[in-house]
Amino acid sequence: MDFELTEAQRELRALAAEVAEREFRPRAARWDENEEYPEENLAVLAKQGFTGLTVPEEFGGLGVGDIEAALVLEEIARVCLSTAVLCQLHLNGPPRAIDAFGSDDLKERYLPRVAAGDCLIGIGMTEPDAGSDAMNMRAKLRRTPEGLRLDAYKNMVTAGHKAQAYFVVARFDGAGDRAIGAMLVPAGAPGSEVSKVHKKMGLRGVPEAEVAFDNTPVDEADIILEGDGDGQAMRTILGQFNHERLGNAAMCTGVADGALDESIRYAQERTVGGKRIIELQGIAWKLAEMSTKVEAARLMVWRACAAADAAGHGVSPPAIDVARAKWFANIVAQEVCNEAIQIHGGYGYTREFPVERMFRDVRGLAIGAGTVEVQKNLIGRLLDKEGPRPRP
């Protein structure tokens, strides 16, 4: 059992940390205060090659795995979660699905642009009546004499107002209730529009948009997975989005680690009665618990990433490992950021220190990519299916 990173992985992690400190930390509060899309940071991500980390080399990327993606996302999230989410949209989710299941034509049209940072693909899955329960979605792809037509209303499309294309999950009309598949729809296609941009509690640099598709034409060549009667396509789609869940967990670990560092720094500098508060048992115990939780979350994420990389190209990462890592990292991030505010006292509740922003930002990650409740339900079902683990 080896928990050591390779030299290449350590170098990548160090580069991500250096870029994050130099480029992203100074601007992190700006995106939040102004509710401004981090366009400048996207240019930096592209220049450093981070937007193409998981894109295969033949399409202009670096072709690395989940562990490398997690290392980069964690370091960026330590200082600016809005920028980390922007990077995540290029590394996991739609680009992974295109690479694993898309035609050669789709790969050639989209993946080089994703790698270059020129094509953000919004995820059109959630609907007002179908969030975690995707089987209740109403989006429908119809076959008409004029060709394929899409009717859908997708909400909570992260950075959907800035997307160049949408990965839309919809029912394939006439193929059965479980026939849910996926397609790509270029932004600005006839009948499509961004109908609303939500104002959020946190992650204000990458808001959620609502995108409507009304009789929107879809090219046959833009279908990634066609819906089938037994629901296999939908299971395949959800399996590939385990990469996104791993990225989510890595970002949570990064935010928690950043909040921990801010708390240690503050506790070392803040004095009460001539004594640094880090010397007070109540504060020291908080920091001890916070650091242990962060390390535990990191180990769970790395273990799940290693299992995902071992599974091979195009294979869904192990669902139970991913669900455990995401659920635990989601909870740890909230707990650690909450304690960070407590350690900072009244100052922690002001915008003078970043822990207030971290607390608001990370809260959304326990909802996106499958809520913590959904992850626990999945773990329970898999434990029931697999039974007790055999012992050596």
N, C-alpha and C positions, 0 to 999 in steps of 0.2 A: 504494500500500500504506500503510495507516494503522493505527498501533498505539496511537493515542490514545483514551482513554475519553471518552465524552461527559460533559457537565457533570452530567447526571442520574446517570450511572453513578458518577462520582467522589463525588457526594453520598451515594449509597447505600453505597458502600464506606466512606466516612468514618463514616456512621451505624453501620454494622455494627462497625467497629473501636472506636468509642466505647462502644457497648453491651457489646461483648465485654470490654473493659478494665474497665468500671465494674461490670457485673453478673456476668460469667462467670468472670473470672480469680480473684476472691477465693474462689469456691466450687469451683474445678476439682479441687483435691486431695480435697475432701470426698467426691465421688461415687466416686472411686477407693478411698480408704481404707475407706469404709463400704459399698462395693458398693451404692450407693444410686441409685435412678432420679432423674434431675434434674427433678423435677416443677416446682420453682420456676423453673428456666430455661425450661421449656416455656411457662409463663405469660408470661414476658418475650418469648419469640419470637413468641407470638401477639399480644401487645399492640403490638409493633413492626411487625406485619404480615408478618414473615418467613415464617411458616407458609403464607401465601397468595401468595407471590411469583409462582409460575408458574401459579396457578389463574386462569382467565379472569375478567375484570372482572364479567361477568354473573353469576358465582357467588361474588362477594365477594372475589376476589383482585385482584392487580395486573397479571396477564397479561404479565409480562416474560419474557425469554428465558434461554438457557443461560448467557450471559456474566454477566448480573446474578446469577443463582443461584450461579455459581462465585465471584464476588467476595464475596458474603455468606458462603458456606461457608468460603472461605479465611480470612477475618478471624476467624471464630468458631473455626476449627480451630487457629489460632495460639495460642490460650490454653486451649481445652477441646474436645478431640475428641469426647468423649461427647455434648456439647451440639450440636456440628456434625452428628454422625450423626443425632441426633434431628430436627434441622432438615432434613437430607437426606431423611429418610423422608416428610416432608410435601411436598418440592419435586419429587422425581424418583421414578421407579418407578411404583407403582400409580396415583397421581393423574394422571400423564402418560398412562398407558394408558386410564384412565377418560375423560379429556378427549378423547383421540384416537379411541377406538373404542367407548366406552360409549354406551348409549342415552340419550336425553334424561332419562328417568326415573332412570337410574343417576347421571347428572351432578347432577341436582337433589337427589338423596338424599344424595350423598356429598361432592361438591366444596365446598359452603358449609361443611360441618363440618370438612373438611380445612383450608380457609382460616382458619377461626376457631381452629384448634388443638384442636378437640374430637374429632377422629377420626384416630387413627394406624392405618394399614393395614399389617399385617405381611405380609412377602413369603414365601409358602409355595411355594418352588421346590425347594430342596435336600432330598435324602433321604439316608438312610444309605448307599444303594448308587448314588446318582445325584447327584453334585455338579456339577462342570463339564460332565459328559456328561449333559445333560438328557434325551436320548432313552432313557436306561435307567430312567427313573422308573417306579414302580409305581402311583402314585396313579391312581385310576380313578373316573370318573363314569358311573354306570349308570342306564339307563332301566328303571324298574320299573312295575308296575301302580299303585303308590302315588305315582309321580312320580320325579324325579331324586334319586339317592342317591350320596353321595361317600364313598369309602373311601381314606384317605390317612394317611401318617405323615411329617410334615415336620419336619426338624430345622434348626438354625441359622436360626431366624426371629428376626431382630434385634428386641429389645424386644417379642417376641411375647406375653409375659406381661402387657403393658400395652395391647395392641392392642384397638381397638374393632371391627375387622374384619380379614379375611385375604384377600389376593389369592392364590388357590390355582391352581397350574398342574397339570393332570391329563390323563390319557388319556380320550378319549370312547369308551366301550365300543361295539364293533361298527362303528366307522368306519375301522378300519385301524391298523397299528402306528405310523404317523406322525401320527395324529389327536390332537394335543395342543393343548388350548385353555386358557382361563382364566376364572375366575369369582370373585365376591366372596361370602364367607361371613361373616355377622355373628359376632362373638365370643359364645360361650355358646350357639351353636346346638345343638339336640339331637344327642347323639353326639359332640360336640367337647369337647376338654379340653386344657389345658396340662399335659403329663405330666412335664416336667422343665425346670429353668432351669439352664443351665451356669454354672460358675464359671470365669472366663477369666483369662488372663495380663494382658490390658489391656482397655481400653474397658469397665471394670467397671460403669460407670453404665448402660450399655445392653447387658445380657447377651443371649445367644442362648437361645431357648426351643425346646423340642420340642412340637409341637402335633399331636394325633391327631384324626382324623375317622373315626368308625365308623358307617356307614349314615346319615350326616348328610344331612338333606333340603336340597336346593338349589332355589331358585326359578328358573324359566326366565328371569325378568326380571333375575336377578343374573349371567347369563352375559355376559361381556365379549366373548370371541372363542370361537366354537365350533370344536372340532378338526375338521380336514378331512384327507382321505386323502393329499393330496400334501404335507402339512406346512407349508402356507403360513401358517397361524395361528401355529404355533410360531416361524417365522422372523420374523413380525411382532412377536410378543411380545419376542423377543430384540433386535430392532431398537429397540424403544421403550426397552428397558433400557440402551441406549447413553447415555441421559440420566443414568442412575444412575452409569454408569462415569465420565462427565465430572465428576459431583459428587464421586466417589471421588478422582479425580485432583486436583481443586481442593483437597480436604481434605488430601491428602498434601502438596501444595505449601504449604498453610498451616502444617501441623505443622513441615515442614522450615524454613520461614521463621521460625517461632517459636523453634525450636531454634538457628538461626543467631543471632538477636538475643540469646538468652540467653548464647550462647558469646562474642559480641562484648563484651557487658556484663561477663561474668566475666573475660575476658582483659584488659580495660581496668583492672579493679579489682585483680586478683590480681598480686602482686609476688613476685619471686624474686631475691634478691641486690640489692634496690633497683631492679630493673627490672620494668616491667609485662610480663607474658608475651606481650602482643600484639606487643611489639617483637622477640620472638624469631622467627627466620625459620621454624622448624618450626611454630609456632602460626600465624604470618601466612599461611603457605602453605596450611595447613588451612582457614583462614577464606576465603582467596581461592577455593579449589576449591569449598567449600561454597556460597558466594554465587553463583558462576557456575552451578553445577548447579541451584540454586533458580530463578534467572532463566531458565535454559533450560527447566525444567519449566513455569514459569508461561507462557512464550511458547507452548509446545506446547499447553497447556490452553486458552489464549485463542484460539489459531488453530483448534482443534477446535470450541470453542464458537461462534466466528464462522461456521464452516462449517455447524454444526448450525442456528443461527438463520437462515442464508441458505437452508437447505433448505426451511423453511416449516413451518407448523403440521401436526402429525400425521405428518410425514415422518421416517423414521429418520435420525439423524445419520450422517455418513459413517463407516463402520465402521473403515476403516484409520486415519483421523485419530484417532478415539477410542481405538483399541487402542494406537497409538503413545504417545499422551498418558498413558493409564493405566499402561502398562508402565513408561514412563520415570519418571513421577512416583512410582510405587510404589517403584522401586529407589532413586531419589534421596532419598526421605524416610527410608528405612532407613539409607542411607549417611551422610546428614547428621546424623541423630539419634545414630548410633553415634559419629561424630566429636565431637559435642557432649559426650558422656560422657567421651571421651578428653581433651578440652580441660579439662573440669572436674576431671579426675583422680579421686582417691578420693571427693571430694564428689559427683561425677557419678553414682556408684554408690549414693548414699544418696537417701532420699526428702526430703531437705532442699532439693533443687533440682528443678525440674520436668522437666529433660531425661530423668531416669530414667523418669518416667511417659510422656513423649512417645515414648520408644523402645519401650516396651511397647504403648502404644496403637496406634501407626501400623502395627505389624507385621501386624495383622489385615486391614488394607486391601489388602495384597498377595495376600490369599486371597479376600476377598469380592468379589462382582460380576464374577467371572471371574479366575482366578489369572494371575500374570505369564506362566506357561507357556502358558496358553490364549491370551493376547493375542499372544504371539509366534507360536504356531501359526496364528492367524488372519491375522496380517500376512503370514506366509509363503505361505499359500494365496491371499491376495488379490494378492500380487506375482506369483505363478505365473499367476493368472487374467488379470491386466491386462497382464503383460509389461513390458518396459522403457518408461520414460516417454518420450513423444515430445518432442523439443526444438524450440524455436521456429525 
